[in-house]
């Protein structure tokens, strides 16, 4: 687990399309996780002031 944090932001040379696809897929999963975490909070913040 500690090795993961040491490699975050480290740029590696990608040799094959499969490696590139795997890298992009991992980034996509992280972006989806961030979106599904913060969008409901943002939506609640935007629509929370309408009630009196």
mmCIF file of the N, C-alpha and C atoms, coordinates in Angstrom:
data_MODEL
# 
_entry.id   MODEL 
# 
loop_
_atom_site.group_PDB 
_atom_site.id 
_atom_site.type_symbol 
_atom_site.label_atom_id 
_atom_site.label_alt_id 
_atom_site.label_comp_id 
_atom_site.label_asym_id 
_atom_site.label_entity_id 
_atom_site.label_seq_id 
_atom_site.pdbx_PDB_ins_code 
_atom_site.Cartn_x 
_atom_site.Cartn_y 
_atom_site.Cartn_z 
_atom_site.occupancy 
_atom_site.B_iso_or_equiv 
_atom_site.pdbx_formal_charge 
_atom_site.auth_seq_id 
_atom_site.auth_comp_id 
_atom_site.auth_asym_id 
_atom_site.auth_atom_id 
_atom_site.pdbx_PDB_model_num 
ATOM 1   N N  . UNK A 1 1  ? 0.823   -1.183 0.000   1.00 0.00 ? 1  UNK A N  1 
ATOM 2   C CA . UNK A 1 1  ? 0.000   0.000  0.000   1.00 0.00 ? 1  UNK A CA 1 
ATOM 3   C C  . UNK A 1 1  ? 0.871   1.252  0.000   1.00 0.00 ? 1  UNK A C  1 
ATOM 4   N N  . UNK A 1 2  ? 1.942   1.229  0.775   1.00 0.00 ? 2  UNK A N  1 
ATOM 5   C CA . UNK A 1 2  ? 2.831   2.381  0.829   1.00 0.00 ? 2  UNK A CA 1 
ATOM 6   C C  . UNK A 1 2  ? 3.509   2.603  -0.518  1.00 0.00 ? 2  UNK A C  1 
ATOM 7   N N  . UNK A 1 3  ? 3.744   1.528  -1.239  1.00 0.00 ? 3  UNK A N  1 
ATOM 8   C CA . UNK A 1 3  ? 4.361   1.634  -2.564  1.00 0.00 ? 3  UNK A CA 1 
ATOM 9   C C  . UNK A 1 3  ? 3.453   2.397  -3.530  1.00 0.00 ? 3  UNK A C  1 
ATOM 10  N N  . UNK A 1 4  ? 2.143   2.246  -3.368  1.00 0.00 ? 4  UNK A N  1 
ATOM 11  C CA . UNK A 1 4  ? 1.198   2.966  -4.217  1.00 0.00 ? 4  UNK A CA 1 
ATOM 12  C C  . UNK A 1 4  ? 1.377   4.473  -4.066  1.00 0.00 ? 4  UNK A C  1 
ATOM 13  N N  . UNK A 1 5  ? 1.514   4.944  -2.825  1.00 0.00 ? 5  UNK A N  1 
ATOM 14  C CA . UNK A 1 5  ? 1.659   6.374  -2.585  1.00 0.00 ? 5  UNK A CA 1 
ATOM 15  C C  . UNK A 1 5  ? 3.003   6.905  -3.071  1.00 0.00 ? 5  UNK A C  1 
ATOM 16  N N  . UNK A 1 6  ? 3.995   6.060  -3.124  1.00 0.00 ? 6  UNK A N  1 
ATOM 17  C CA . UNK A 1 6  ? 5.296   6.484  -3.634  1.00 0.00 ? 6  UNK A CA 1 
ATOM 18  C C  . UNK A 1 6  ? 5.258   6.650  -5.148  1.00 0.00 ? 6  UNK A C  1 
ATOM 19  N N  . UNK A 1 7  ? 4.371   5.922  -5.834  1.00 0.00 ? 7  UNK A N  1 
ATOM 20  C CA . UNK A 1 7  ? 4.314   5.952  -7.288  1.00 0.00 ? 7  UNK A CA 1 
ATOM 21  C C  . UNK A 1 7  ? 3.255   6.896  -7.845  1.00 0.00 ? 7  UNK A C  1 
ATOM 22  N N  . UNK A 1 8  ? 2.481   7.549  -6.999  1.00 0.00 ? 8  UNK A N  1 
ATOM 23  C CA . UNK A 1 8  ? 1.458   8.470  -7.477  1.00 0.00 ? 8  UNK A CA 1 
ATOM 24  C C  . UNK A 1 8  ? 2.153   9.660  -8.131  1.00 0.00 ? 8  UNK A C  1 
ATOM 25  N N  . UNK A 1 9  ? 1.755   9.962  -9.338  1.00 0.00 ? 9  UNK A N  1 
ATOM 26  C CA . UNK A 1 9  ? 2.354   11.066 -10.072 1.00 0.00 ? 9  UNK A CA 1 
ATOM 27  C C  . UNK A 1 9  ? 3.604   10.688 -10.840 1.00 0.00 ? 9  UNK A C  1 
ATOM 28  N N  . UNK A 1 10 ? 4.044   9.468  -10.674 1.00 0.00 ? 10 UNK A N  1 
ATOM 29  C CA . UNK A 1 10 ? 5.233   9.018  -11.389 1.00 0.00 ? 10 UNK A CA 1 
ATOM 30  C C  . UNK A 1 10 ? 4.851   8.670  -12.827 1.00 0.00 ? 10 UNK A C  1 
ATOM 31  N N  . UNK A 1 11 ? 5.534   9.252  -13.783 1.00 0.00 ? 11 UNK A N  1 
ATOM 32  C CA . UNK A 1 11 ? 5.228   9.027  -15.191 1.00 0.00 ? 11 UNK A CA 1 
ATOM 33  C C  . UNK A 1 11 ? 6.066   7.854  -15.687 1.00 0.00 ? 11 UNK A C  1 
ATOM 34  N N  . UNK A 1 12 ? 5.386   6.861  -16.216 1.00 0.00 ? 12 UNK A N  1 
ATOM 35  C CA . UNK A 1 12 ? 6.063   5.703  -16.767 1.00 0.00 ? 12 UNK A CA 1 
ATOM 36  C C  . UNK A 1 12 ? 5.856   5.664  -18.267 1.00 0.00 ? 12 UNK A C  1 
ATOM 37  N N  . UNK A 1 13 ? 6.812   5.082  -18.954 1.00 0.00 ? 13 UNK A N  1 
ATOM 38  C CA . UNK A 1 13 ? 6.677   4.940  -20.399 1.00 0.00 ? 13 UNK A CA 1 
ATOM 39  C C  . UNK A 1 13 ? 5.755   3.758  -20.692 1.00 0.00 ? 13 UNK A C  1 
ATOM 40  N N  . UNK A 1 14 ? 4.791   3.993  -21.559 1.00 0.00 ? 14 UNK A N  1 
ATOM 41  C CA . UNK A 1 14 ? 3.812   2.970  -21.904 1.00 0.00 ? 14 UNK A CA 1 
ATOM 42  C C  . UNK A 1 14 ? 4.172   2.416  -23.276 1.00 0.00 ? 14 UNK A C  1 
ATOM 43  N N  . UNK A 1 15 ? 4.312   1.108  -23.357 1.00 0.00 ? 15 UNK A N  1 
ATOM 44  C CA . UNK A 1 15 ? 4.785   0.488  -24.588 1.00 0.00 ? 15 UNK A CA 1 
ATOM 45  C C  . UNK A 1 15 ? 3.673   -0.090 -25.447 1.00 0.00 ? 15 UNK A C  1 
ATOM 46  N N  . UNK A 1 16 ? 2.591   -0.521 -24.836 1.00 0.00 ? 16 UNK A N  1 
ATOM 47  C CA . UNK A 1 16 ? 1.549   -1.183 -25.612 1.00 0.00 ? 16 UNK A CA 1 
ATOM 48  C C  . UNK A 1 16 ? 0.214   -0.478 -25.415 1.00 0.00 ? 16 UNK A C  1 
ATOM 49  N N  . UNK A 1 17 ? -0.714  -0.754 -26.302 1.00 0.00 ? 17 UNK A N  1 
ATOM 50  C CA . UNK A 1 17 ? -2.058  -0.187 -26.216 1.00 0.00 ? 17 UNK A CA 1 
ATOM 51  C C  . UNK A 1 17 ? -2.777  -0.736 -24.986 1.00 0.00 ? 17 UNK A C  1 
ATOM 52  N N  . UNK A 1 18 ? -2.524  -1.987 -24.631 1.00 0.00 ? 18 UNK A N  1 
ATOM 53  C CA . UNK A 1 18 ? -3.171  -2.586 -23.473 1.00 0.00 ? 18 UNK A CA 1 
ATOM 54  C C  . UNK A 1 18 ? -2.726  -1.876 -22.197 1.00 0.00 ? 18 UNK A C  1 
ATOM 55  N N  . UNK A 1 19 ? -1.447  -1.559 -22.088 1.00 0.00 ? 19 UNK A N  1 
ATOM 56  C CA . UNK A 1 19 ? -0.964  -0.810 -20.927 1.00 0.00 ? 19 UNK A CA 1 
ATOM 57  C C  . UNK A 1 19 ? -1.604  0.567  -20.866 1.00 0.00 ? 19 UNK A C  1 
ATOM 58  N N  . UNK A 1 20 ? -1.712  1.222  -21.997 1.00 0.00 ? 20 UNK A N  1 
ATOM 59  C CA . UNK A 1 20 ? -2.335  2.542  -22.056 1.00 0.00 ? 20 UNK A CA 1 
ATOM 60  C C  . UNK A 1 20 ? -3.799  2.464  -21.647 1.00 0.00 ? 20 UNK A C  1 
ATOM 61  N N  . UNK A 1 21 ? -4.520  1.472  -22.157 1.00 0.00 ? 21 UNK A N  1 
ATOM 62  C CA . UNK A 1 21 ? -5.931  1.309  -21.838 1.00 0.00 ? 21 UNK A CA 1 
ATOM 63  C C  . UNK A 1 21 ? -6.118  1.037  -20.344 1.00 0.00 ? 21 UNK A C  1 
ATOM 64  N N  . UNK A 1 22 ? -5.256  0.217  -19.775 1.00 0.00 ? 22 UNK A N  1 
ATOM 65  C CA . UNK A 1 22 ? -5.340  -0.085 -18.349 1.00 0.00 ? 22 UNK A CA 1 
ATOM 66  C C  . UNK A 1 22 ? -5.104  1.169  -17.524 1.00 0.00 ? 22 UNK A C  1 
ATOM 67  N N  . UNK A 1 23 ? -4.139  1.985  -17.917 1.00 0.00 ? 23 UNK A N  1 
ATOM 68  C CA . UNK A 1 23 ? -3.839  3.229  -17.214 1.00 0.00 ? 23 UNK A CA 1 
ATOM 69  C C  . UNK A 1 23 ? -5.019  4.190  -17.282 1.00 0.00 ? 23 UNK A C  1 
ATOM 70  N N  . UNK A 1 24 ? -5.598  4.359  -18.470 1.00 0.00 ? 24 UNK A N  1 
ATOM 71  C CA . UNK A 1 24 ? -6.727  5.257  -18.651 1.00 0.00 ? 24 UNK A CA 1 
ATOM 72  C C  . UNK A 1 24 ? -7.951  4.751  -17.890 1.00 0.00 ? 24 UNK A C  1 
ATOM 73  N N  . UNK A 1 25 ? -8.152  3.449  -17.886 1.00 0.00 ? 25 UNK A N  1 
ATOM 74  C CA . UNK A 1 25 ? -9.299  2.875  -17.186 1.00 0.00 ? 25 UNK A CA 1 
ATOM 75  C C  . UNK A 1 25 ? -9.179  3.123  -15.680 1.00 0.00 ? 25 UNK A C  1 
ATOM 76  N N  . UNK A 1 26 ? -7.986  3.013  -15.153 1.00 0.00 ? 26 UNK A N  1 
ATOM 77  C CA . UNK A 1 26 ? -7.775  3.297  -13.729 1.00 0.00 ? 26 UNK A CA 1 
ATOM 78  C C  . UNK A 1 26 ? -8.065  4.744  -13.395 1.00 0.00 ? 26 UNK A C  1 
ATOM 79  N N  . UNK A 1 27 ? -7.630  5.659  -14.260 1.00 0.00 ? 27 UNK A N  1 
ATOM 80  C CA . UNK A 1 27 ? -7.921  7.075  -14.045 1.00 0.00 ? 27 UNK A CA 1 
ATOM 81  C C  . UNK A 1 27 ? -9.421  7.349  -14.132 1.00 0.00 ? 27 UNK A C  1 
ATOM 82  N N  . UNK A 1 28 ? -10.074 6.682  -15.064 1.00 0.00 ? 28 UNK A N  1 
ATOM 83  C CA . UNK A 1 28 ? -11.518 6.864  -15.212 1.00 0.00 ? 28 UNK A CA 1 
ATOM 84  C C  . UNK A 1 28 ? -12.256 6.405  -13.959 1.00 0.00 ? 28 UNK A C  1 
ATOM 85  N N  . UNK A 1 29 ? -11.847 5.289  -13.381 1.00 0.00 ? 29 UNK A N  1 
ATOM 86  C CA . UNK A 1 29 ? -12.481 4.806  -12.153 1.00 0.00 ? 29 UNK A CA 1 
ATOM 87  C C  . UNK A 1 29 ? -12.285 5.802  -11.011 1.00 0.00 ? 29 UNK A C  1 
ATOM 88  N N  . UNK A 1 30 ? -11.106 6.401  -10.918 1.00 0.00 ? 30 UNK A N  1 
ATOM 89  C CA . UNK A 1 30 ? -10.867 7.392  -9.878  1.00 0.00 ? 30 UNK A CA 1 
ATOM 90  C C  . UNK A 1 30 ? -11.725 8.639  -10.083 1.00 0.00 ? 30 UNK A C  1 
ATOM 91  N N  . UNK A 1 31 ? -11.854 9.084  -11.335 1.00 0.00 ? 31 UNK A N  1 
ATOM 92  C CA . UNK A 1 31 ? -12.699 10.242 -11.617 1.00 0.00 ? 31 UNK A CA 1 
ATOM 93  C C  . UNK A 1 31 ? -14.164 9.951  -11.314 1.00 0.00 ? 31 UNK A C  1 
ATOM 94  N N  . UNK A 1 32 ? -14.630 8.764  -11.654 1.00 0.00 ? 32 UNK A N  1 
ATOM 95  C CA . UNK A 1 32 ? -16.021 8.390  -11.357 1.00 0.00 ? 32 UNK A CA 1 
ATOM 96  C C  . UNK A 1 32 ? -16.251 8.341  -9.848  1.00 0.00 ? 32 UNK A C  1 
ATOM 97  N N  . UNK A 1 33 ? -15.304 7.817  -9.112  1.00 0.00 ? 33 UNK A N  1 
ATOM 98  C CA . UNK A 1 33 ? -15.422 7.766  -7.660  1.00 0.00 ? 33 UNK A CA 1 
ATOM 99  C C  . UNK A 1 33 ? -15.509 9.171  -7.076  1.00 0.00 ? 33 UNK A C  1 
ATOM 100 N N  . UNK A 1 34 ? -14.675 10.074 -7.570  1.00 0.00 ? 34 UNK A N  1 
ATOM 101 C CA . UNK A 1 34 ? -14.729 11.462 -7.103  1.00 0.00 ? 34 UNK A CA 1 
ATOM 102 C C  . UNK A 1 34 ? -16.072 12.111 -7.459  1.00 0.00 ? 34 UNK A C  1 
ATOM 103 N N  . UNK A 1 35 ? -16.544 11.888 -8.669  1.00 0.00 ? 35 UNK A N  1 
ATOM 104 C CA . UNK A 1 35 ? -17.810 12.472 -9.100  1.00 0.00 ? 35 UNK A CA 1 
ATOM 105 C C  . UNK A 1 35 ? -18.965 11.960 -8.247  1.00 0.00 ? 35 UNK A C  1 
ATOM 106 N N  . UNK A 1 36 ? -19.047 10.644 -8.054  1.00 0.00 ? 36 UNK A N  1 
ATOM 107 C CA . UNK A 1 36 ? -20.153 10.076 -7.293  1.00 0.00 ? 36 UNK A CA 1 
ATOM 108 C C  . UNK A 1 36 ? -20.064 10.409 -5.808  1.00 0.00 ? 36 UNK A C  1 
ATOM 109 N N  . UNK A 1 37 ? -18.919 10.863 -5.351  1.00 0.00 ? 37 UNK A N  1 
ATOM 110 C CA . UNK A 1 37 ? -18.773 11.275 -3.962  1.00 0.00 ? 37 UNK A CA 1 
ATOM 111 C C  . UNK A 1 37 ? -19.164 12.735 -3.776  1.00 0.00 ? 37 UNK A C  1 
ATOM 112 N N  . UNK A 1 38 ? -18.669 13.606 -4.656  1.00 0.00 ? 38 UNK A N  1 
ATOM 113 C CA . UNK A 1 38 ? -18.855 15.035 -4.439  1.00 0.00 ? 38 UNK A CA 1 
ATOM 114 C C  . UNK A 1 38 ? -20.102 15.626 -5.093  1.00 0.00 ? 38 UNK A C  1 
ATOM 115 N N  . UNK A 1 39 ? -20.632 15.018 -6.123  1.00 0.00 ? 39 UNK A N  1 
ATOM 116 C CA . UNK A 1 39 ? -21.826 15.578 -6.755  1.00 0.00 ? 39 UNK A CA 1 
ATOM 117 C C  . UNK A 1 39 ? -23.041 15.585 -5.837  1.00 0.00 ? 39 UNK A C  1 
ATOM 118 N N  . UNK A 1 40 ? -23.332 14.504 -5.098  1.00 0.00 ? 40 UNK A N  1 
ATOM 119 C CA . UNK A 1 40 ? -24.493 14.582 -4.187  1.00 0.00 ? 40 UNK A CA 1 
ATOM 120 C C  . UNK A 1 40 ? -24.330 15.670 -3.120  1.00 0.00 ? 40 UNK A C  1 
ATOM 121 N N  . UNK A 1 41 ? -23.116 15.846 -2.616  1.00 0.00 ? 41 UNK A N  1 
ATOM 122 C CA . UNK A 1 41 ? -22.895 16.909 -1.646  1.00 0.00 ? 41 UNK A CA 1 
ATOM 123 C C  . UNK A 1 41 ? -23.083 18.277 -2.288  1.00 0.00 ? 41 UNK A C  1 
ATOM 124 N N  . UNK A 1 42 ? -22.604 18.464 -3.497  1.00 0.00 ? 42 UNK A N  1 
ATOM 125 C CA . UNK A 1 42 ? -22.766 19.726 -4.206  1.00 0.00 ? 42 UNK A CA 1 
ATOM 126 C C  . UNK A 1 42 ? -24.241 19.989 -4.507  1.00 0.00 ? 42 UNK A C  1 
ATOM 127 N N  . UNK A 1 43 ? -24.954 18.967 -4.932  1.00 0.00 ? 43 UNK A N  1 
ATOM 128 C CA . UNK A 1 43 ? -26.380 19.096 -5.241  1.00 0.00 ? 43 UNK A CA 1 
ATOM 129 C C  . UNK A 1 43 ? -27.163 19.487 -3.986  1.00 0.00 ? 43 UNK A C  1 
ATOM 130 N N  . UNK A 1 44 ? -26.839 18.848 -2.865  1.00 0.00 ? 44 UNK A N  1 
ATOM 131 C CA . UNK A 1 44 ? -27.502 19.180 -1.615  1.00 0.00 ? 44 UNK A CA 1 
ATOM 132 C C  . UNK A 1 44 ? -27.182 20.606 -1.187  1.00 0.00 ? 44 UNK A C  1 
ATOM 133 N N  . UNK A 1 45 ? -25.962 21.070 -1.423  1.00 0.00 ? 45 UNK A N  1 
ATOM 134 C CA . UNK A 1 45 ? -25.570 22.432 -1.089  1.00 0.00 ? 45 UNK A CA 1 
ATOM 135 C C  . UNK A 1 45 ? -26.334 23.442 -1.943  1.00 0.00 ? 45 UNK A C  1 
ATOM 136 N N  . UNK A 1 46 ? -26.453 23.151 -3.248  1.00 0.00 ? 46 UNK A N  1 
ATOM 137 C CA . UNK A 1 46 ? -27.146 24.075 -4.152  1.00 0.00 ? 46 UNK A CA 1 
ATOM 138 C C  . UNK A 1 46 ? -28.641 24.137 -3.844  1.00 0.00 ? 46 UNK A C  1 
ATOM 139 N N  . UNK A 1 47 ? -29.273 23.022 -3.603  1.00 0.00 ? 47 UNK A N  1 
ATOM 140 C CA . UNK A 1 47 ? -30.728 22.978 -3.404  1.00 0.00 ? 47 UNK A CA 1 
ATOM 141 C C  . UNK A 1 47 ? -31.136 23.036 -1.949  1.00 0.00 ? 47 UNK A C  1 
ATOM 142 N N  . UNK A 1 48 ? -30.228 23.155 -1.019  1.00 0.00 ? 48 UNK A N  1 
ATOM 143 C CA . UNK A 1 48 ? -30.582 23.138 0.388   1.00 0.00 ? 48 UNK A CA 1 
ATOM 144 C C  . UNK A 1 48 ? -31.121 24.457 0.904   1.00 0.00 ? 48 UNK A C  1 
ATOM 145 N N  . UNK A 1 49 ? -30.885 25.576 0.234   1.00 0.00 ? 49 UNK A N  1 
ATOM 146 C CA . UNK A 1 49 ? -31.308 26.872 0.731   1.00 0.00 ? 49 UNK A CA 1 
ATOM 147 C C  . UNK A 1 49 ? -32.728 27.250 0.352   1.00 0.00 ? 49 UNK A C  1 
ATOM 148 N N  . UNK A 1 50 ? -33.453 26.411 -0.340  1.00 0.00 ? 50 UNK A N  1 
ATOM 149 C CA . UNK A 1 50 ? -34.806 26.762 -0.809  1.00 0.00 ? 50 UNK A CA 1 
ATOM 150 C C  . UNK A 1 50 ? -35.848 26.624 0.288   1.00 0.00 ? 50 UNK A C  1 
ATOM 151 N N  . UNK A 1 51 ? -35.605 25.818 1.314   1.00 0.00 ? 51 UNK A N  1 
ATOM 152 C CA . UNK A 1 51 ? -36.600 25.585 2.352   1.00 0.00 ? 51 UNK A CA 1 
ATOM 153 C C  . UNK A 1 51 ? -36.512 26.680 3.407   1.00 0.00 ? 51 UNK A C  1 
ATOM 154 N N  . UNK A 1 52 ? -37.666 27.124 3.896   1.00 0.00 ? 52 UNK A N  1 
ATOM 155 C CA . UNK A 1 52 ? -37.699 28.152 4.947   1.00 0.00 ? 52 UNK A CA 1 
ATOM 156 C C  . UNK A 1 52 ? -38.102 27.547 6.268   1.00 0.00 ? 52 UNK A C  1 
# 
